[in-house]
Amino acid sequence: MNSINQLENITEEFLGLKSCTIKVLTEPISEGKWAIREIVGHLFYWDKFNLDKMIPLMADGAVLPPFPNHDLYNEEAVAYLTKYEKVSEIIDDFVKKRKQLVKELKELDNGIQFQIENEPNLFSAEKFAELFLEHDIHHLNQIKKKLEK
């Protein structure tokens, strides 16, 4: 299965988090780390960035802007979460945003290749999706480890 489809399929695992208690969703996954709530919000906010800033520029031979400073952008993501009262709303918005991201990635021509400033490799829509799929899996593994406790 390709990475773009996997980006969409992984949302099922996140939807499953809605059955967790508020305590599990809002306490840090370990000392000094985010809670599941913040992890989902972080993924949502990166999808938002990709939809707003990257996908519109993806064309053959294009040079996309660099990714923002990760630490600052992640702080902004967590601050953005204050607009939500319920963790389930964050999960729902993440799933909606992810489905939109997947739809737009699928609409891109398979043959296009582009660069991202400060990144050494060429990207296609598939390679771009792969980058974020690895990111998702990293965070999903953290969440699973937390849920095993």
Backbone as a chain_set.jsonl record, in Angstrom:
{"seq": "MNSINQLENITEEFLGLKSCTIKVLTEPISEGKWAIREIVGHLFYWDKFNLDKMIPLMADGAVLPPFPNHDLYNEEAVAYLTKYEKVSEIIDDFVKKRKQLVKELKELDNGIQFQIENEPNLFSAEKFAELFLEHDIHHLNQIKKKLEK", "coords": {"N": [[0.846, -1.188, 0.0], [0.483, 2.244, -0.75], [2.138, 5.19, 0.582], [0.519, 7.475, 0.737], [-2.115, 6.48, 0.882], [-1.814, 5.083, 3.268], [-1.451, 7.174, 5.045], [-4.039, 8.07, 5.235], [-5.391, 5.791, 6.192], [-4.337, 5.451, 8.726], [-5.729, 7.141, 10.301], [-7.848, 5.804, 11.431], [-6.842, 4.536, 13.673], [-6.397, 6.723, 15.283], [-8.991, 7.689, 15.598], [-9.95, 5.7, 17.233], [-8.962, 6.453, 19.684], [-10.823, 8.031, 20.863], [-12.319, 6.578, 22.581], [-10.918, 6.448, 24.891], [-10.269, 7.431, 28.31], [-10.649, 10.784, 29.626], [-8.6, 11.409, 31.347], [-6.487, 9.694, 30.51], [-6.068, 10.75, 27.982], [-5.2, 13.302, 28.5], [-3.055, 13.385, 30.273], [0.522, 13.583, 30.502], [2.443, 11.543, 28.219], [4.783, 10.537, 29.137], [7.219, 11.593, 31.563], [7.844, 15.004, 31.097], [6.921, 15.012, 28.509], [4.475, 15.442, 25.851], [0.882, 15.157, 26.201], [-1.501, 12.77, 24.907], [-3.495, 14.28, 23.743], [-2.12, 16.642, 22.963], [-0.33, 15.532, 21.153], [-1.999, 14.643, 19.063], [-3.062, 17.106, 18.319], [-0.733, 18.343, 17.446], [-0.117, 16.787, 15.165], [-2.357, 17.416, 13.63], [-1.882, 20.166, 13.25], [0.446, 20.187, 11.713], [-0.537, 18.952, 9.415], [-2.301, 20.941, 8.635], [-0.468, 23.013, 8.056], [0.839, 21.815, 5.856], [-1.271, 21.619, 4.019], [-1.976, 24.325, 3.701], [0.438, 25.685, 3.042], [2.268, 24.091, 1.576], [1.241, 22.096, -0.306], [-0.217, 23.684, -2.241], [1.908, 24.699, -3.736], [3.183, 22.599, -4.9], [4.604, 21.439, -7.693], [5.982, 20.298, -10.786], [9.447, 20.563, -10.682], [9.381, 22.656, -8.892], [10.447, 24.71, -6.12], [9.879, 24.429, -2.889], [9.019, 26.302, 0.09], [11.115, 26.274, 3.07], [10.608, 23.959, 5.8], [9.053, 25.178, 8.771], [10.718, 26.37, 11.784], [10.907, 23.723, 13.894], [10.518, 23.516, 16.717], [9.403, 26.036, 17.446], [7.126, 26.023, 15.819], [5.77, 23.826, 16.823], [5.202, 24.725, 19.397], [3.41, 26.724, 18.748], [1.392, 25.107, 17.705], [0.472, 23.728, 19.996], [-0.487, 25.884, 21.464], [-2.593, 26.62, 19.82], [-4.449, 24.687, 20.382], [-5.966, 25.552, 22.506], [-8.382, 26.506, 21.701], [-10.108, 24.431, 21.656], [-12.536, 22.601, 23.45], [-13.004, 19.92, 23.978], [-11.245, 16.818, 23.767], [-12.085, 14.995, 21.891], [-13.013, 16.615, 19.854], [-10.671, 17.65, 18.819], [-9.525, 15.334, 17.804], [-11.454, 14.667, 15.858], [-11.23, 16.927, 14.145], [-8.591, 16.63, 13.336], [-8.796, 14.22, 11.853], [-10.536, 15.028, 9.794], [-8.972, 17.052, 8.571], [-6.781, 15.531, 7.805], [-7.942, 13.782, 5.94], [-8.575, 15.612, 3.959], [-6.0, 16.471, 3.275], [-4.947, 14.074, 2.228], [-6.665, 13.706, 0.043], [-5.936, 15.907, -1.559], [-3.231, 15.35, -2.026], [-3.499, 13.023, -3.527], [-4.598, 14.055, -5.812], [-2.53, 15.267, -7.108], [-0.234, 15.142, -9.848], [1.363, 12.113, -10.485], [3.945, 12.098, -11.507], [5.314, 14.415, -10.858], [8.12, 16.17, -9.498], [9.691, 17.79, -6.844], [11.494, 20.21, -4.904], [12.285, 20.862, -1.485], [13.176, 23.651, 0.222], [16.281, 23.654, 1.897], [16.272, 20.922, 2.199], [17.804, 17.912, 1.209], [16.918, 16.039, -0.73], [14.963, 15.183, -3.67], [11.424, 15.399, -3.948], [8.372, 13.601, -4.38], [4.797, 13.459, -4.494], [4.222, 11.092, -3.195], [6.655, 10.507, -1.829], [6.726, 12.692, -0.134], [4.454, 12.188, 1.414], [5.346, 9.867, 2.628], [7.327, 10.807, 4.358], [5.777, 12.134, 6.302], [4.191, 10.049, 7.14], [6.016, 8.4, 8.458], [6.526, 10.076, 10.591], [3.981, 10.152, 11.798], [3.789, 7.44, 12.578], [5.851, 7.251, 14.427], [4.792, 8.87, 16.507], [2.417, 7.473, 16.996], [3.395, 5.085, 17.99], [4.45, 6.0, 20.417], [2.057, 6.689, 21.673], [0.761, 4.194, 21.81], [2.47, 2.854, 23.545], [2.028, 4.319, 25.849], [-0.661, 3.678, 26.293], [-0.469, 1.021, 26.968], [0.324, 0.988, 29.57]], "CA": [[0.0, 0.0, 0.0], [1.341, 3.425, -0.811], [2.179, 6.047, 1.778], [-0.622, 8.397, 0.764], [-3.253, 5.717, 1.422], [-1.525, 4.768, 4.665], [-1.722, 8.394, 5.817], [-5.483, 8.11, 5.488], [-5.799, 4.627, 6.983], [-3.861, 5.588, 10.1], [-6.713, 7.927, 11.057], [-8.712, 4.876, 12.177], [-6.226, 4.331, 14.984], [-6.613, 7.941, 16.065], [-10.416, 7.712, 15.97], [-10.093, 4.767, 18.351], [-8.58, 7.121, 20.931], [-11.997, 8.7, 21.434], [-12.883, 5.726, 23.629], [-10.068, 6.559, 26.087], [-10.726, 8.385, 29.325], [-10.058, 12.123, 29.551], [-7.331, 11.34, 32.095], [-5.481, 9.08, 29.639], [-5.823, 11.635, 26.846], [-4.675, 14.619, 28.895], [-1.838, 13.335, 31.088], [1.701, 13.36, 29.648], [2.721, 10.128, 27.922], [5.859, 10.261, 30.094], [7.662, 12.85, 32.167], [8.389, 15.995, 30.178], [6.396, 14.814, 27.149], [3.095, 15.849, 25.623], [-0.224, 14.212, 26.361], [-2.07, 12.321, 23.628], [-4.22, 15.446, 23.229], [-1.175, 17.514, 22.281], [0.232, 14.81, 20.003], [-2.988, 14.696, 17.974], [-3.095, 18.501, 17.881], [0.524, 18.556, 16.727], [-0.281, 16.183, 13.841], [-3.349, 18.261, 12.952], [-1.298, 21.45, 12.889], [1.35, 19.948, 10.584], [-1.372, 18.741, 8.225], [-2.788, 22.279, 8.285], [0.657, 23.67, 7.396], [1.057, 21.204, 4.542], [-2.38, 22.011, 3.14], [-1.96, 25.77, 3.454], [1.705, 26.245, 2.561], [3.11, 23.243, 0.734], [0.542, 21.468, -1.433], [-0.507, 24.611, -3.344], [3.124, 25.0, -4.491], [3.77, 21.378, -5.446], [4.568, 21.338, -9.15], [7.237, 19.736, -11.262], [10.555, 21.496, -10.679], [9.186, 23.727, -7.91], [11.215, 24.723, -4.876], [8.953, 24.829, -1.837], [9.695, 26.944, 1.215], [11.577, 25.312, 4.078], [9.722, 23.72, 6.937], [9.335, 26.157, 9.822], [11.436, 25.895, 12.956], [10.012, 22.719, 14.485], [10.176, 23.827, 18.11], [8.478, 27.171, 17.475], [5.869, 25.62, 15.2], [5.094, 22.918, 17.757], [4.642, 25.576, 20.461], [2.227, 27.354, 18.144], [0.38, 24.054, 17.597], [-0.093, 23.48, 21.327], [-1.267, 27.078, 21.803], [-3.796, 26.572, 18.987], [-5.386, 23.737, 20.984], [-6.808, 26.19, 23.533], [-9.708, 26.768, 21.134], [-10.909, 23.21, 21.784], [-12.968, 22.203, 24.79], [-12.97, 18.457, 24.113], [-10.219, 16.104, 23.005], [-12.745, 14.355, 20.746], [-13.09, 17.614, 18.775], [-9.328, 17.709, 18.222], [-9.386, 14.11, 17.01], [-12.322, 14.809, 14.675], [-10.648, 17.91, 13.227], [-7.402, 16.015, 12.751], [-9.214, 13.252, 10.833], [-11.05, 15.813, 8.644], [-7.836, 17.715, 7.92], [-5.973, 14.479, 7.183], [-8.641, 13.313, 4.733], [-8.405, 16.679, 2.97], [-4.605, 16.384, 2.843], [-4.822, 12.881, 1.382], [-7.385, 13.998, -1.215], [-5.138, 16.82, -2.378], [-2.025, 14.635, -2.456], [-3.903, 12.085, -4.579], [-4.927, 14.82, -7.019], [-1.297, 15.701, -7.761], [0.325, 14.272, -10.879], [2.348, 11.181, -9.922], [5.275, 12.304, -12.06], [5.991, 15.654, -10.453], [9.174, 16.131, -8.488], [9.955, 19.134, -6.359], [12.429, 20.305, -3.79], [11.914, 21.671, -0.329], [14.368, 24.388, 0.611], [17.049, 23.088, 3.018], [16.17, 19.451, 2.204], [18.701, 17.478, 0.135], [16.336, 15.117, -1.707], [13.779, 15.528, -4.443], [10.204, 14.795, -3.423], [7.137, 13.421, -5.139], [3.705, 13.44, -3.51], [4.392, 9.847, -2.441], [7.799, 10.664, -0.916], [6.307, 13.672, 0.861], [3.553, 11.458, 2.306], [6.173, 8.916, 3.381], [7.965, 11.585, 5.421], [4.811, 12.381, 7.37], [3.753, 8.749, 7.647], [7.021, 8.005, 9.455], [6.278, 10.97, 11.731], [2.767, 9.623, 12.433], [4.083, 6.141, 13.197], [6.639, 7.568, 15.618], [3.885, 9.328, 17.563], [1.47, 6.395, 17.304], [4.115, 4.15, 18.862], [4.48, 6.625, 21.742], [0.701, 6.588, 22.216], [0.509, 2.78, 22.135], [3.261, 2.556, 24.733], [1.291, 4.946, 26.954], [-1.914, 2.942, 26.525], [-0.138, -0.282, 27.55], [0.591, 1.155, 31.016]], "C": [[0.885, 1.243, 0.0], [1.177, 4.318, 0.418], [1.003, 7.0, 1.872], [-1.848, 7.689, 1.338], [-3.044, 5.386, 2.897], [-1.748, 5.982, 5.565], [-3.207, 8.49, 6.168], [-5.898, 6.978, 6.426], [-5.41, 4.745, 8.452], [-4.86, 6.38, 10.951], [-7.645, 7.03, 11.871], [-8.157, 4.636, 13.585], [-6.432, 5.547, 15.881], [-8.08, 8.07, 16.479], [-10.679, 6.795, 17.155], [-9.737, 5.388, 19.694], [-9.77, 7.789, 21.61], [-12.643, 7.864, 22.537], [-12.049, 5.764, 24.919], [-10.652, 7.576, 27.06], [-10.028, 9.73, 29.124], [-8.699, 12.123, 30.246], [-6.22, 10.789, 31.205], [-5.103, 10.028, 28.501], [-5.116, 12.929, 27.227], [-3.459, 14.57, 29.825], [-0.648, 13.034, 30.176], [1.963, 11.868, 29.43], [3.899, 9.626, 28.74], [6.359, 11.615, 30.582], [8.314, 13.769, 31.124], [7.896, 15.887, 28.748], [4.968, 15.336, 27.073], [2.123, 14.755, 26.044], [-0.692, 13.796, 24.963], [-2.808, 13.483, 22.957], [-3.284, 16.343, 22.412], [-0.557, 16.836, 21.058], [-0.721, 14.893, 18.821], [-3.075, 16.122, 17.424], [-1.872, 18.869, 17.063], [0.421, 17.991, 15.305], [-1.271, 16.993, 12.999], [-2.685, 19.53, 12.417], [-0.279, 21.305, 11.749], [0.566, 19.672, 9.303], [-1.908, 20.076, 7.714], [-1.688, 23.048, 7.541], [0.838, 23.128, 5.982], [-0.037, 21.582, 3.549], [-2.304, 23.483, 2.746], [-0.715, 26.242, 2.699], [2.465, 25.394, 1.55], [2.376, 22.709, -0.503], [0.22, 22.46, -2.561], [0.702, 24.914, -4.242], [3.733, 23.773, -5.163], [3.513, 21.288, -6.95], [5.93, 20.822, -9.592], [8.304, 20.825, -11.323], [10.456, 22.614, -9.651], [10.153, 23.588, -6.737], [10.276, 25.291, -3.815], [9.711, 25.486, -0.697], [10.158, 25.894, 2.232], [10.499, 25.077, 5.128], [10.059, 24.756, 8.011], [10.18, 25.528, 10.932], [10.499, 24.973, 13.732], [9.584, 23.081, 15.908], [9.165, 24.964, 18.198], [7.109, 26.79, 16.907], [5.075, 24.697, 16.125], [4.511, 23.679, 18.946], [3.371, 26.241, 19.983], [1.077, 26.342, 18.06], [-0.309, 23.815, 18.934], [-0.948, 24.678, 21.762], [-2.597, 27.096, 21.046], [-4.873, 25.69, 19.624], [-6.297, 24.364, 22.035], [-8.203, 26.488, 23.016], [-10.648, 25.558, 21.267], [-11.272, 22.942, 23.236], [-12.767, 20.712, 25.017], [-11.885, 17.846, 23.243], [-10.851, 15.453, 21.772], [-12.865, 15.32, 19.565], [-11.747, 17.741, 18.06], [-9.136, 16.496, 17.311], [-10.214, 14.223, 15.73], [-11.742, 15.787, 13.661], [-9.378, 17.379, 12.574], [-7.798, 15.07, 11.618], [-9.746, 13.977, 9.595], [-9.9, 16.443, 7.862], [-6.981, 16.687, 7.194], [-6.633, 13.974, 5.903], [-8.521, 14.341, 3.608], [-6.983, 16.657, 2.401], [-4.413, 15.216, 1.879], [-5.484, 13.124, 0.026], [-6.527, 14.871, -2.127], [-3.834, 16.19, -2.842], [-2.35, 13.685, -3.607], [-4.2, 12.797, -5.894], [-3.685, 15.319, -7.758], [-0.849, 14.678, -8.796], [1.422, 13.415, -10.253], [3.779, 11.483, -10.355], [5.998, 13.548, -11.57], [7.056, 15.383, -9.402], [9.506, 17.566, -8.12], [10.972, 19.067, -5.237], [11.777, 21.09, -2.664], [13.212, 22.337, 0.115], [14.977, 23.771, 1.876], [16.917, 21.567, 3.146], [16.97, 18.934, 1.01], [18.044, 16.675, -0.995], [15.203, 15.742, -2.502], [12.591, 14.796, -3.836], [9.188, 14.621, -4.533], [6.041, 13.481, -4.078], [3.851, 12.213, -2.604], [5.521, 9.967, -1.418], [7.469, 11.655, 0.205], [5.403, 12.993, 1.889], [4.337, 10.498, 3.196], [6.852, 9.599, 4.576], [7.01, 11.777, 6.603], [4.22, 11.091, 7.928], [4.727, 8.26, 8.713], [6.838, 8.813, 10.741], [5.056, 10.477, 12.515], [3.065, 8.349, 13.211], [4.905, 6.335, 14.468], [5.713, 7.957, 16.777], [2.867, 8.256, 17.954], [2.133, 5.362, 18.214], [4.225, 4.699, 20.282], [3.12, 6.458, 22.427], [0.41, 5.156, 22.647], [1.245, 2.377, 23.413], [2.56, 3.122, 25.973], [0.039, 4.137, 27.309], [-1.673, 1.55, 27.126], [0.067, -0.197, 29.056], [-0.654, 0.948, 31.839]], "O": [[1.915, 1.282, 0.674], [0.212, 4.206, 1.174], [0.537, 7.303, 2.97], [-2.541, 8.244, 2.19], [-3.991, 5.408, 3.683], [-2.18, 5.841, 6.709], [-3.577, 8.932, 7.256], [-6.676, 7.196, 7.355], [-6.087, 4.196, 9.321], [-4.835, 6.297, 12.179], [-8.173, 7.459, 12.896], [-8.908, 4.546, 14.555], [-6.618, 5.414, 17.09], [-8.375, 8.513, 17.59], [-11.537, 7.085, 17.988], [-10.169, 4.895, 20.736], [-9.722, 8.078, 22.806], [-13.424, 8.382, 23.335], [-12.441, 5.173, 25.926], [-11.422, 8.458, 26.68], [-8.954, 9.801, 28.526], [-7.759, 12.767, 29.781], [-5.129, 11.357, 31.153], [-3.938, 10.093, 28.108], [-4.505, 13.58, 26.379], [-2.887, 15.615, 30.134], [-0.79, 12.312, 29.189], [1.741, 11.045, 30.318], [4.008, 8.43, 29.008], [5.958, 12.657, 30.064], [9.207, 13.363, 30.381], [8.391, 16.588, 27.865], [4.339, 15.631, 28.09], [2.495, 13.595, 26.218], [-0.315, 14.409, 23.965], [-2.743, 13.641, 21.738], [-3.623, 16.752, 21.302], [-0.292, 17.488, 20.048], [-0.3, 15.18, 17.701], [-3.152, 16.322, 16.212], [-1.968, 19.624, 16.096], [0.83, 18.648, 14.348], [-1.049, 17.225, 11.81], [-2.904, 19.917, 11.269], [-0.156, 22.2, 10.913], [0.965, 20.111, 8.225], [-1.962, 20.31, 6.507], [-1.954, 23.665, 6.509], [0.973, 23.894, 5.028], [0.241, 21.835, 2.377], [-2.541, 23.838, 1.592], [-0.806, 27.099, 1.821], [3.231, 25.929, 0.747], [2.859, 22.865, -1.625], [0.37, 22.111, -3.732], [0.53, 25.339, -5.384], [4.699, 23.898, -5.916], [2.387, 21.092, -7.408], [6.908, 20.907, -8.849], [8.1, 21.874, -11.933], [11.365, 23.439, -9.552], [10.611, 22.492, -6.413], [9.926, 26.471, -3.838], [10.909, 25.256, -0.531], [9.656, 24.77, 2.25], [9.599, 25.897, 5.314], [11.213, 25.165, 8.144], [10.33, 24.309, 11.002], [9.428, 25.392, 14.174], [8.408, 22.961, 16.254], [8.184, 24.872, 18.937], [6.071, 27.181, 17.441], [3.849, 24.785, 16.196], [3.446, 23.321, 19.449], [2.38, 26.317, 20.71], [-0.076, 26.688, 18.316], [-1.534, 23.711, 18.995], [-2.009, 24.5, 22.36], [-3.611, 27.542, 21.582], [-6.067, 25.92, 19.427], [-7.302, 23.762, 22.414], [-9.12, 26.702, 23.808], [-11.848, 25.67, 21.015], [-10.434, 23.041, 24.133], [-12.404, 20.288, 26.114], [-11.638, 18.298, 22.126], [-10.214, 15.372, 20.722], [-12.823, 14.898, 18.41], [-11.698, 17.918, 16.843], [-8.646, 16.621, 16.189], [-9.727, 13.909, 14.644], [-11.756, 15.52, 12.46], [-9.118, 17.644, 11.401], [-7.204, 15.112, 10.541], [-9.439, 13.583, 8.47], [-9.865, 16.373, 6.634], [-6.508, 16.943, 6.087], [-5.957, 13.761, 4.896], [-8.383, 13.976, 2.44], [-6.788, 16.805, 1.195], [-3.783, 15.366, 0.831], [-4.921, 12.783, -1.015], [-6.408, 14.604, -3.322], [-3.377, 16.473, -3.95], [-1.569, 13.556, -4.55], [-4.068, 12.207, -6.967], [-3.78, 15.746, -8.908], [-1.068, 13.479, -8.624], [2.306, 13.933, -9.571], [4.725, 11.155, -9.638], [7.186, 13.716, -11.846], [6.919, 14.506, -8.549], [9.589, 18.441, -8.982], [11.264, 17.999, -4.698], [10.849, 21.871, -2.873], [14.218, 21.667, 0.352], [14.257, 23.413, 2.809], [17.409, 20.989, 4.115], [16.832, 19.462, -0.093], [18.571, 16.641, -2.107], [14.57, 16.703, -2.064], [12.736, 13.708, -3.279], [9.148, 15.389, -5.495], [6.34, 13.547, -2.886], [3.63, 12.293, -1.396], [5.357, 9.57, -0.264], [7.885, 11.471, 1.349], [5.564, 13.197, 3.092], [4.025, 10.338, 4.376], [6.936, 9.029, 5.664], [7.396, 11.602, 7.759], [3.792, 11.058, 9.082], [4.306, 7.76, 9.756], [6.981, 8.283, 11.842], [5.091, 10.394, 13.743], [2.646, 8.197, 14.358], [4.676, 5.657, 15.47], [5.839, 7.436, 17.885], [2.5, 8.15, 19.124], [1.487, 4.825, 19.113], [4.106, 3.945, 21.248], [3.046, 6.128, 23.611], [-0.128, 4.931, 23.731], [0.708, 1.653, 24.252], [2.511, 2.472, 27.018], [-0.274, 3.941, 28.484], [-2.578, 0.969, 27.726], [-0.008, -1.213, 29.746], [-0.608, 1.051, 33.065]]}, "num_chains": 1, "name": "protein.A"}
